[in-house]
């Protein structure tokens, strides 16, 4: 299952001062806000976005295990972005048991794919990370 998407777009420039919340050269708050807004239409509920060193963490309401989309600008060109799911694999371990996250991840991945492929300002979409 591919859980990482890269793409190019000029749609998500940094906010002034955003790099003070995360590492220099990285941003993506506009992308995180865009995803939160567009995920509403797919039935996926999110919580408050959180700044991290590498970008933005979008928690998704889910029972039983942590589910999220992580996103931000990739080092290099200003129009290069990356999003990936947390967890990155459909089977996760919690304490001494395995949890099958396939259904939840499939829904999140399908929603992201639908959102990004429907937007003409987003190009060069590539999925990877399959395990």
N, CA, C and O atoms as a GROMACS GRO file, in nm:
protein
  524
    1UNK      N    1   0.085  -0.118   0.000
    1UNK     CA    2   0.000   0.000   0.000
    1UNK      C    3   0.089   0.124   0.000
    1UNK      O    4   0.172   0.142   0.090
    2UNK      N    5   0.073   0.209  -0.100
    2UNK     CA    6   0.150   0.333  -0.108
    2UNK      C    7   0.090   0.437  -0.013
    2UNK      O    8  -0.028   0.468  -0.021
    3UNK      N    9   0.172   0.489   0.075
    3UNK     CA   10   0.125   0.580   0.179
    3UNK      C   11   0.194   0.717   0.175
    3UNK      O   12   0.177   0.797   0.267
    4UNK      N   13   0.270   0.742   0.071
    4UNK     CA   14   0.343   0.868   0.058
    4UNK      C   15   0.318   0.927  -0.080
    4UNK      O   16   0.327   0.858  -0.182
    5UNK      N   17   0.286   1.056  -0.082
    5UNK     CA   18   0.260   1.123  -0.209
    5UNK      C   19   0.349   1.246  -0.221
    5UNK      O   20   0.363   1.324  -0.126
    6UNK      N   21   0.409   1.263  -0.337
    6UNK     CA   22   0.484   1.384  -0.368
    6UNK      C   23   0.415   1.452  -0.486
    6UNK      O   24   0.353   1.386  -0.569
    7UNK      N   25   0.426   1.581  -0.491
    7UNK     CA   26   0.365   1.656  -0.601
    7UNK      C   27   0.427   1.794  -0.608
    7UNK      O   28   0.507   1.834  -0.523
    8UNK      N   29   0.389   1.865  -0.712
    8UNK     CA   30   0.435   2.002  -0.731
    8UNK      C   31   0.314   2.094  -0.741
    8UNK      O   32   0.212   2.059  -0.800
    9UNK      N   33   0.327   2.212  -0.681
    9UNK     CA   34   0.222   2.312  -0.689
    9UNK      C   35   0.275   2.446  -0.639
    9UNK      O   36   0.357   2.451  -0.548
   10UNK      N   37   0.227   2.553  -0.699
   10UNK     CA   38   0.259   2.688  -0.652
   10UNK      C   39   0.149   2.740  -0.560
   10UNK      O   40   0.149   2.858  -0.522
   11UNK      N   41   0.057   2.654  -0.525
   11UNK     CA   42  -0.062   2.690  -0.449
   11UNK      C   43  -0.036   2.710  -0.299
   11UNK      O   44  -0.121   2.766  -0.230
   12UNK      N   45   0.078   2.664  -0.247
   12UNK     CA   46   0.100   2.662  -0.103
   12UNK      C   47   0.227   2.736  -0.059
   12UNK      O   48   0.316   2.674   0.000
   13UNK      N   49   0.237   2.866  -0.086
   13UNK     CA   50   0.355   2.940  -0.041
   13UNK      C   51   0.355   2.951   0.111
   13UNK      O   52   0.251   2.936   0.175
   14UNK      N   53   0.472   2.977   0.170
   14UNK     CA   54   0.476   2.988   0.316
   14UNK      C   55   0.407   3.114   0.366
   14UNK      O   56   0.402   3.216   0.297
   15UNK      N   57   0.355   3.105   0.488
   15UNK     CA   58   0.308   3.225   0.557
   15UNK      C   59   0.429   3.302   0.608
   15UNK      O   60   0.534   3.243   0.633
   16UNK      N   61   0.415   3.430   0.622
   16UNK     CA   62   0.522   3.509   0.682
   16UNK      C   63   0.547   3.458   0.824
   16UNK      O   64   0.453   3.446   0.903
   17UNK      N   65   0.671   3.428   0.856
   17UNK     CA   66   0.707   3.381   0.989
   17UNK      C   67   0.682   3.233   1.014
   17UNK      O   68   0.712   3.184   1.123
   18UNK      N   69   0.628   3.161   0.917
   18UNK     CA   70   0.599   3.018   0.936
   18UNK      C   71   0.724   2.937   0.967
   18UNK      O   72   0.719   2.843   1.046
   19UNK      N   73   0.835   2.973   0.905
   19UNK     CA   74   0.959   2.899   0.926
   19UNK      C   75   1.010   2.911   1.069
   19UNK      O   76   1.098   2.835   1.110
   20UNK      N   77   0.957   3.006   1.146
   20UNK     CA   78   0.993   3.017   1.287
   20UNK      C   79   0.925   2.908   1.370
   20UNK      O   80   0.971   2.874   1.479
   21UNK      N   81   0.815   2.852   1.317
   21UNK     CA   82   0.743   2.746   1.388
   21UNK      C   83   0.802   2.608   1.357
   21UNK      O   84   0.790   2.516   1.438
   22UNK      N   85   0.865   2.595   1.241
   22UNK     CA   86   0.927   2.468   1.201
   22UNK      C   87   1.068   2.499   1.152
   22UNK      O   88   1.113   2.613   1.165
   23UNK      N   89   1.139   2.405   1.097
   23UNK     CA   90   1.277   2.428   1.054
   23UNK      C   91   1.285   2.522   0.934
   23UNK      O   92   1.195   2.525   0.851
   24UNK      N   93   1.395   2.598   0.924
   24UNK     CA   94   1.414   2.688   0.809
   24UNK      C   95   1.412   2.610   0.677
   24UNK      O   96   1.463   2.498   0.668
   25UNK      N   97   1.352   2.673   0.576
   25UNK     CA   98   1.346   2.610   0.444
   25UNK      C   99   1.229   2.516   0.429
   25UNK      O  100   1.206   2.462   0.320
   26UNK      N  101   1.154   2.496   0.537
   26UNK     CA  102   1.038   2.407   0.531
   26UNK      C  103   0.913   2.485   0.568
   26UNK      O  104   0.917   2.578   0.650
   27UNK      N  105   0.803   2.448   0.508
   27UNK     CA  106   0.674   2.508   0.538
   27UNK      C  107   0.566   2.413   0.491
   27UNK      O  108   0.597   2.302   0.448
   28UNK      N  109   0.441   2.453   0.498
   28UNK     CA  110   0.333   2.368   0.453
   28UNK      C  111   0.202   2.390   0.526
   28UNK      O  112   0.108   2.310   0.512
   29UNK      N  113   0.194   2.497   0.604
   29UNK     CA  114   0.070   2.522   0.678
   29UNK      C  115  -0.048   2.543   0.583
   29UNK      O  116  -0.158   2.495   0.609
   30UNK      N  117  -0.025   2.614   0.473
   30UNK     CA  118  -0.135   2.632   0.375
   30UNK      C  119  -0.181   2.497   0.319
   30UNK      O  120  -0.300   2.476   0.297
   31UNK      N  121  -0.085   2.407   0.296
   31UNK     CA  122  -0.119   2.272   0.248
   31UNK      C  123  -0.200   2.198   0.353
   31UNK      O  124  -0.300   2.135   0.320
   32UNK      N  125  -0.158   2.206   0.478
   32UNK     CA  126  -0.231   2.139   0.586
   32UNK      C  127  -0.373   2.194   0.597
   32UNK      O  128  -0.468   2.117   0.611
   33UNK      N  129  -0.388   2.325   0.590
   33UNK     CA  130  -0.522   2.386   0.596
   33UNK      C  131  -0.607   2.344   0.477
   33UNK      O  132  -0.726   2.318   0.491
   34UNK      N  133  -0.546   2.338   0.361
   34UNK     CA  134  -0.615   2.293   0.239
   34UNK      C  135  -0.666   2.150   0.256
   34UNK      O  136  -0.781   2.120   0.222
   35UNK      N  137  -0.581   2.063   0.309
   35UNK     CA  138  -0.623   1.924   0.330
   35UNK      C  139  -0.735   1.915   0.431
   35UNK      O  140  -0.834   1.845   0.407
   36UNK      N  141  -0.724   1.984   0.543
   36UNK     CA  142  -0.828   1.982   0.645
   36UNK      C  143  -0.962   2.025   0.584
   36UNK      O  144  -1.064   1.959   0.605
   37UNK      N  145  -0.961   2.134   0.511
   37UNK     CA  146  -1.084   2.185   0.450
   37UNK      C  147  -1.143   2.085   0.350
   37UNK      O  148  -1.264   2.062   0.349
   38UNK      N  149  -1.059   2.026   0.268
   38UNK     CA  150  -1.107   1.934   0.164
   38UNK      C  151  -1.141   1.795   0.219
   38UNK      O  152  -1.224   1.725   0.160
   39UNK      N  153  -1.080   1.755   0.327
   39UNK     CA  154  -1.114   1.625   0.388
   39UNK      C  155  -1.255   1.624   0.444
   39UNK      O  156  -1.319   1.519   0.453
   40UNK      N  157  -1.305   1.742   0.484
   40UNK     CA  158  -1.442   1.752   0.536
   40UNK      C  159  -1.542   1.695   0.437
   40UNK      O  160  -1.637   1.626   0.476
   41UNK      N  161  -1.522   1.722   0.309
   41UNK     CA  162  -1.613   1.675   0.206
   41UNK      C  163  -1.605   1.526   0.179
   41UNK      O  164  -1.689   1.471   0.108
   42UNK      N  165  -1.506   1.460   0.236
   42UNK     CA  166  -1.491   1.315   0.217
   42UNK      C  167  -1.539   1.236   0.338
   42UNK      O  168  -1.535   1.113   0.339
   43UNK      N  169  -1.584   1.309   0.442
   43UNK     CA  170  -1.630   1.242   0.563
   43UNK      C  171  -1.520   1.214   0.664
   43UNK      O  172  -1.545   1.150   0.766
   44UNK      N  173  -1.399   1.260   0.638
   44UNK     CA  174  -1.288   1.238   0.731
   44UNK      C  175  -1.278   1.360   0.822
   44UNK      O  176  -1.263   1.473   0.776
   45UNK      N  177  -1.285   1.335   0.953
   45UNK     CA  178  -1.276   1.442   1.051
   45UNK      C  179  -1.134   1.454   1.104
   45UNK      O  180  -1.070   1.354   1.136
   46UNK      N  181  -1.087   1.577   1.113
   46UNK     CA  182  -0.952   1.602   1.162
   46UNK      C  183  -0.958   1.680   1.292
   46UNK      O  184  -1.062   1.731   1.333
   47UNK      N  185  -0.843   1.686   1.356
   47UNK     CA  186  -0.828   1.768   1.475
   47UNK      C  187  -0.737   1.886   1.440
   47UNK      O  188  -0.702   1.904   1.324
   48UNK      N  189  -0.698   1.964   1.539
   48UNK     CA  190  -0.614   2.082   1.517
   48UNK      C  191  -0.478   2.043   1.459
   48UNK      O  192  -0.413   1.951   1.509
   49UNK      N  193  -0.435   2.113   1.354
   49UNK     CA  194  -0.303   2.085   1.296
   49UNK      C  195  -0.193   2.128   1.394
   49UNK      O  196  -0.210   2.222   1.471
   50UNK      N  197  -0.081   2.056   1.387
   50UNK     CA  198   0.029   2.077   1.482
   50UNK      C  199   0.159   2.100   1.404
   50UNK      O  200   0.191   2.023   1.314
   51UNK      N  201   0.235   2.206   1.439
   51UNK     CA  202   0.364   2.225   1.374
   51UNK      C  203   0.466   2.125   1.429
   51UNK      O  204   0.470   2.097   1.549
   52UNK      N  205   0.548   2.071   1.341
   52UNK     CA  206   0.658   1.981   1.378
   52UNK      C  207   0.785   2.038   1.315
   52UNK      O  208   0.777   2.133   1.236
   53UNK      N  209   0.902   1.982   1.346
   53UNK     CA  210   1.026   2.033   1.286
   53UNK      C  211   1.023   2.022   1.134
   53UNK      O  212   1.073   2.110   1.064
   54UNK      N  213   0.966   1.915   1.084
   54UNK     CA  214   0.971   1.880   0.942
   54UNK      C  215   0.853   1.932   0.862
   54UNK      O  216   0.857   1.926   0.739
   55UNK      N  217   0.746   1.983   0.926
   55UNK     CA  218   0.627   2.027   0.855
   55UNK      C  219   0.506   2.030   0.948
   55UNK      O  220   0.516   2.077   1.061
   56UNK      N  221   0.393   1.982   0.899
   56UNK     CA  222   0.267   1.992   0.972
   56UNK      C  223   0.202   1.855   0.989
   56UNK      O  224   0.200   1.773   0.897
   57UNK      N  225   0.149   1.833   1.107
   57UNK     CA  226   0.087   1.706   1.147
   57UNK      C  227  -0.063   1.729   1.158
   57UNK      O  228  -0.108   1.816   1.233
   58UNK      N  229  -0.140   1.649   1.083
   58UNK     CA  230  -0.287   1.662   1.083
   58UNK      C  231  -0.345   1.536   1.148
   58UNK      O  232  -0.358   1.434   1.081
   59UNK      N  233  -0.381   1.542   1.277
   59UNK     CA  234  -0.443   1.426   1.341
   59UNK      C  235  -0.582   1.400   1.284
   59UNK      O  236  -0.659   1.494   1.260
   60UNK      N  237  -0.613   1.274   1.262
   60UNK     CA  238  -0.744   1.234   1.212
   60UNK      C  239  -0.817   1.162   1.324
   60UNK      O  240  -0.761   1.075   1.390
   61UNK      N  241  -0.943   1.198   1.345
   61UNK     CA  242  -1.022   1.132   1.450
   61UNK      C  243  -1.036   0.985   1.416
   61UNK      O  244  -1.084   0.949   1.308
   62UNK      N  245  -0.994   0.900   1.511
   62UNK     CA  246  -0.992   0.757   1.487
   62UNK      C  247  -0.987   0.684   1.622
   62UNK      O  248  -0.920   0.730   1.714
   63UNK      N  249  -1.057   0.576   1.632
   63UNK     CA  250  -1.057   0.494   1.753
   63UNK      C  251  -0.950   0.386   1.745
   63UNK      O  252  -0.932   0.324   1.640
   64UNK      N  253  -0.880   0.363   1.853
   64UNK     CA  254  -0.792   0.247   1.862
   64UNK      C  255  -0.645   0.269   1.832
   64UNK      O  256  -0.560   0.198   1.886
   65UNK      N  257  -0.613   0.364   1.747
   65UNK     CA  258  -0.472   0.392   1.716
   65UNK      C  259  -0.460   0.531   1.655
   65UNK      O  260  -0.557   0.588   1.605
   66UNK      N  261  -0.338   0.583   1.660
   66UNK     CA  262  -0.311   0.716   1.605
   66UNK      C  263  -0.314   0.710   1.453
   66UNK      O  264  -0.252   0.623   1.391
   67UNK      N  265  -0.386   0.803   1.394
   67UNK     CA  266  -0.397   0.813   1.248
   67UNK      C  267  -0.378   0.960   1.212
   67UNK      O  268  -0.438   1.047   1.274
   68UNK      N  269  -0.294   0.986   1.113
   68UNK     CA  270  -0.266   1.125   1.077
   68UNK      C  271  -0.212   1.135   0.935
   68UNK      O  272  -0.171   1.036   0.875
   69UNK      N  273  -0.214   1.258   0.884
   69UNK     CA  274  -0.146   1.293   0.761
   69UNK      C  275  -0.037   1.392   0.800
   69UNK      O  276  -0.062   1.488   0.873
   70UNK      N  277   0.082   1.368   0.753
   70UNK     CA  278   0.196   1.456   0.776
   70UNK      C  279   0.228   1.521   0.642
   70UNK      O  280   0.233   1.453   0.539
   71UNK      N  281   0.250   1.652   0.643
   71UNK     CA  282   0.272   1.718   0.514
   71UNK      C  283   0.364   1.838   0.527
   71UNK      O  284   0.380   1.895   0.635
   72UNK      N  285   0.423   1.874   0.416
   72UNK     CA  286   0.506   1.993   0.413
   72UNK      C  287   0.585   2.005   0.285
   72UNK      O  288   0.578   1.920   0.196
   73UNK      N  289   0.659   2.112   0.278
   73UNK     CA  290   0.746   2.141   0.165
   73UNK      C  291   0.868   2.049   0.171
   73UNK      O  292   0.920   2.023   0.279
   74UNK      N  293   0.911   2.001   0.057
   74UNK     CA  294   1.035   1.922   0.050
   74UNK      C  295   1.151   2.016   0.025
   74UNK      O  296   1.136   2.118  -0.042
   75UNK      N  297   1.265   1.982   0.080
   75UNK     CA  298   1.386   2.062   0.050
   75UNK      C  299   1.405   2.068  -0.101
   75UNK      O  300   1.380   1.970  -0.172
   76UNK      N  301   1.448   2.181  -0.149
   76UNK     CA  302   1.472   2.196  -0.292
   76UNK      C  303   1.383   2.304  -0.350
   76UNK      O  304   1.377   2.415  -0.298
   77UNK      N  305   1.315   2.271  -0.458
   77UNK     CA  306   1.231   2.367  -0.528
   77UNK      C  307   1.114   2.413  -0.441
   77UNK      O  308   1.060   2.336  -0.362
   78UNK      N  309   1.076   2.540  -0.456
   78UNK     CA  310   0.966   2.597  -0.376
   78UNK      C  311   0.831   2.533  -0.403
   78UNK      O  312   0.739   2.548  -0.322
   79UNK      N  313   0.816   2.463  -0.515
   79UNK     CA  314   0.686   2.405  -0.549
   79UNK      C  315   0.678   2.254  -0.520
   79UNK      O  316   0.585   2.188  -0.566
   80UNK      N  317   0.775   2.199  -0.446
   80UNK     CA  318   0.780   2.055  -0.420
   80UNK      C  319   0.726   2.024  -0.280
   80UNK      O  320   0.771   2.081  -0.180
   81UNK      N  321   0.629   1.932  -0.274
   81UNK     CA  322   0.563   1.898  -0.148
   81UNK      C  323   0.554   1.747  -0.130
   81UNK      O  324   0.566   1.670  -0.224
   82UNK      N  325   0.534   1.709  -0.004
   82UNK     CA  326   0.526   1.568   0.035
   82UNK      C  327   0.419   1.553   0.142
   82UNK      O  328   0.408   1.636   0.232
   83UNK      N  329   0.340   1.447   0.131
   83UNK     CA  330   0.246   1.409   0.236
   83UNK      C  331   0.263   1.259   0.259
   83UNK      O  332   0.287   1.183   0.164
   84UNK      N  333   0.250   1.216   0.383
   84UNK     CA  334   0.254   1.074   0.413
   84UNK      C  335   0.163   1.044   0.531
   84UNK      O  336   0.130   1.133   0.610
   85UNK      N  337   0.123   0.920   0.541
   85UNK     CA  338   0.032   0.882   0.648
   85UNK      C  339   0.108   0.833   0.770
   85UNK      O  340   0.222   0.787   0.761
   86UNK      N  341   0.043   0.845   0.882
   86UNK     CA  342   0.092   0.789   1.008
   86UNK      C  343  -0.023   0.702   1.059
   86UNK      O  344  -0.125   0.758   1.098
   87UNK      N  345  -0.012   0.574   1.061
   87UNK     CA  346   0.105   0.493   1.035
   87UNK      C  347   0.135   0.483   0.885
   87UNK      O  348   0.053   0.516   0.800
   88UNK      N  349   0.256   0.437   0.856
   88UNK     CA  350   0.301   0.424   0.717
   88UNK      C  351   0.271   0.286   0.660
   88UNK      O  352   0.284   0.264   0.540
   89UNK      N  353   0.231   0.192   0.746
   89UNK     CA  354   0.202   0.055   0.702
   89UNK      C  355   0.064   0.016   0.752
   89UNK      O  356   0.017   0.068   0.852
   90UNK      N  357  -0.002  -0.077   0.682
   90UNK     CA  358  -0.138  -0.116   0.720
   90UNK      C  359  -0.148  -0.203   0.844
   90UNK      O  360  -0.257  -0.221   0.898
   91UNK      N  361  -0.038  -0.258   0.890
   91UNK     CA  362  -0.041  -0.337   1.013
   91UNK      C  363   0.053  -0.270   1.113
   91UNK      O  364   0.172  -0.251   1.086
   92UNK      N  365  -0.003  -0.236   1.229
   92UNK     CA  366   0.077  -0.171   1.332
   92UNK      C  367   0.075  -0.256   1.459
   92UNK      O  368  -0.016  -0.337   1.479
   93UNK      N  369   0.173  -0.236   1.541
   93UNK     CA  370   0.181  -0.308   1.668
   93UNK      C  371   0.149  -0.210   1.781
   93UNK      O  372   0.200  -0.098   1.786
   94UNK      N  373   0.062  -0.255   1.871
   94UNK     CA  374   0.028  -0.176   1.989
   94UNK      C  375   0.033  -0.271   2.106
   94UNK      O  376  -0.048  -0.364   2.118
   95UNK      N  377   0.126  -0.248   2.192
   95UNK     CA  378   0.156  -0.338   2.302
   95UNK      C  379   0.192  -0.475   2.246
   95UNK      O  380   0.291  -0.488   2.174
   96UNK      N  381   0.113  -0.575   2.278
   96UNK     CA  382   0.146  -0.711   2.234
   96UNK      C  383   0.051  -0.762   2.126
   96UNK      O  384   0.042  -0.882   2.102
   97UNK      N  385  -0.019  -0.670   2.060
   97UNK     CA  386  -0.112  -0.713   1.957
   97UNK      C  387  -0.088  -0.636   1.827
   97UNK      O  388  -0.026  -0.530   1.827
   98UNK      N  389  -0.137  -0.692   1.720
   98UNK     CA  390  -0.130  -0.628   1.589
   98UNK      C  391  -0.267  -0.567   1.560
   98UNK      O  392  -0.370  -0.625   1.592
   99UNK      N  393  -0.264  -0.450   1.499
   99UNK     CA  394  -0.387  -0.383   1.458
   99UNK      C  395  -0.383  -0.366   1.307
   99UNK      O  396  -0.284  -0.319   1.252
  100UNK      N  397  -0.490  -0.406   1.242
  100UNK     CA  398  -0.501  -0.391   1.097
  100UNK      C  399  -0.560  -0.253   1.066
  100UNK      O  400  -0.678  -0.228   1.092
  101UNK      N  401  -0.478  -0.166   1.012
  101UNK     CA  402  -0.519  -0.029   0.981
  101UNK      C  403  -0.554  -0.013   0.833
  101UNK      O  404  -0.570   0.100   0.785
  102UNK      N  405  -0.566  -0.123   0.762
  102UNK     CA  406  -0.588  -0.118   0.617
  102UNK      C  407  -0.711  -0.035   0.579
  102UNK      O  408  -0.703   0.049   0.490
  103UNK      N  409  -0.822  -0.057   0.646
  103UNK     CA  410  -0.946   0.014   0.610
  103UNK      C  411  -0.931   0.165   0.629
  103UNK      O  412  -0.967   0.242   0.540
  104UNK      N  413  -0.879   0.206   0.744
  104UNK     CA  414  -0.864   0.349   0.772
  104UNK      C  415  -0.762   0.413   0.678
  104UNK      O  416  -0.786   0.521   0.624
  105UNK      N  417  -0.648   0.347   0.658
  105UNK     CA  418  -0.547   0.402   0.566
  105UNK      C  419  -0.600   0.411   0.424
  105UNK      O  420  -0.576   0.510   0.354
  106UNK      N  421  -0.672   0.310   0.381
  106UNK     CA  422  -0.729   0.311   0.245
  106UNK      C  423  -0.822   0.430   0.226
  106UNK      O  424  -0.820   0.494   0.121
  107UNK      N  425  -0.903   0.461   0.326
  107UNK     CA  426  -0.994   0.575   0.319
  107UNK      C  427  -0.917   0.707   0.310
  107UNK      O  428  -0.951   0.794   0.230
  108UNK      N  429  -0.814   0.722   0.393
  108UNK     CA  430  -0.734   0.844   0.393
  108UNK      C  431  -0.660   0.861   0.260
  108UNK      O  432  -0.658   0.970   0.202
  109UNK      N  433  -0.600   0.754   0.213
  109UNK     CA  434  -0.526   0.759   0.087
  109UNK      C  435  -0.618   0.790  -0.031
  109UNK      O  436  -0.584   0.871  -0.117
  110UNK      N  437  -0.734   0.727  -0.034
  110UNK     CA  438  -0.831   0.754  -0.142
  110UNK      C  439  -0.877   0.899  -0.138
  110UNK      O  440  -0.891   0.963  -0.242
  111UNK      N  441  -0.899   0.952  -0.017
  111UNK     CA  442  -0.942   1.092  -0.005
  111UNK      C  443  -0.833   1.187  -0.053
  111UNK      O  444  -0.860   1.281  -0.128
  112UNK      N  445  -0.708   1.162  -0.011
  112UNK     CA  446  -0.597   1.248  -0.056
  112UNK      C  447  -0.582   1.241  -0.208
  112UNK      O  448  -0.564   1.343  -0.273
  113UNK      N  449  -0.590   1.122  -0.262
  113UNK     CA  450  -0.576   1.106  -0.407
  113UNK      C  451  -0.687   1.183  -0.480
  113UNK      O  452  -0.661   1.250  -0.580
  114UNK      N  453  -0.808   1.171  -0.431
  114UNK     CA  454  -0.922   1.241  -0.493
  114UNK      C  455  -0.902   1.392  -0.487
  114UNK      O  456  -0.924   1.462  -0.586
  115UNK      N  457  -0.861   1.443  -0.371
  115UNK     CA  458  -0.840   1.586  -0.352
  115UNK      C  459  -0.732   1.638  -0.446
  115UNK      O  460  -0.751   1.738  -0.516
  116UNK      N  461  -0.617   1.572  -0.447
  116UNK     CA  462  -0.505   1.620  -0.526
  116UNK      C  463  -0.526   1.605  -0.676
  116UNK      O  464  -0.492   1.695  -0.753
  117UNK      N  465  -0.580   1.492  -0.721
  117UNK     CA  466  -0.598   1.472  -0.865
  117UNK      C  467  -0.709   1.560  -0.923
  117UNK      O  468  -0.710   1.587  -1.043
  118UNK      N  469  -0.801   1.606  -0.839
  118UNK     CA  470  -0.909   1.692  -0.887
  118UNK      C  471  -0.867   1.837  -0.901
  118UNK      O  472  -0.938   1.916  -0.962
  119UNK      N  473  -0.753   1.872  -0.845
  119UNK     CA  474  -0.710   2.011  -0.845
  119UNK      C  475  -0.611   2.036  -0.960
  119UNK      O  476  -0.502   1.980  -0.960
  120UNK      N  477  -0.649   2.119  -1.058
  120UNK     CA  478  -0.561   2.143  -1.172
  120UNK      C  479  -0.433   2.219  -1.136
  120UNK      O  480  -0.340   2.224  -1.216
  121UNK      N  481  -0.427   2.277  -1.016
  121UNK     CA  482  -0.306   2.349  -0.974
  121UNK      C  483  -0.204   2.255  -0.909
  121UNK      O  484  -0.097   2.299  -0.866
  122UNK      N  485  -0.238   2.127  -0.901
  122UNK     CA  486  -0.146   2.029  -0.843
  122UNK      C  487  -0.104   1.934  -0.954
  122UNK      O  488  -0.189   1.880  -1.025
  123UNK      N  489   0.026   1.915  -0.970
  123UNK     CA  490   0.078   1.838  -1.083
  123UNK      C  491   0.189   1.742  -1.038
  123UNK      O  492   0.236   1.749  -0.925
  124UNK      N  493   0.229   1.656  -1.128
  124UNK     CA  494   0.339   1.561  -1.105
  124UNK      C  495   0.318   1.478  -0.978
  124UNK      O  496   0.408   1.462  -0.896
  125UNK      N  497   0.197   1.425  -0.964
  125UNK     CA  498   0.161   1.346  -0.847
  125UNK      C  499   0.223   1.208  -0.859
  125UNK      O  500   0.209   1.140  -0.960
  126UNK      N  501   0.292   1.167  -0.753
  126UNK     CA  502   0.354   1.033  -0.749
  126UNK      C  503   0.332   0.972  -0.612
  126UNK      O  504   0.362   1.033  -0.510
  127UNK      N  505   0.279   0.850  -0.610
  127UNK     CA  506   0.261   0.774  -0.487
  127UNK      C  507   0.377   0.676  -0.470
  127UNK      O  508   0.427   0.622  -0.569
  128UNK      N  509   0.419   0.655  -0.347
  128UNK     CA  510   0.525   0.559  -0.319
  128UNK      C  511   0.515   0.514  -0.173
  128UNK      O  512   0.421   0.548  -0.101
  129UNK      N  513   0.614   0.437  -0.131
  129UNK     CA  514   0.620   0.394   0.007
  129UNK      C  515   0.547   0.265   0.034
  129UNK      O  516   0.528   0.228   0.150
  130UNK      N  517   0.506   0.195  -0.071
  130UNK     CA  518   0.430   0.072  -0.054
  130UNK      C  519   0.507  -0.035   0.022
  130UNK      O  520   0.626  -0.058  -0.004
  131UNK      N  521   0.439  -0.098   0.114
  131UNK     CA  522   0.500  -0.208   0.190
  131UNK      C  523   0.405  -0.323   0.199
  131UNK      O  524   0.437  -0.425   0.259
   0.00000   0.00000   0.00000
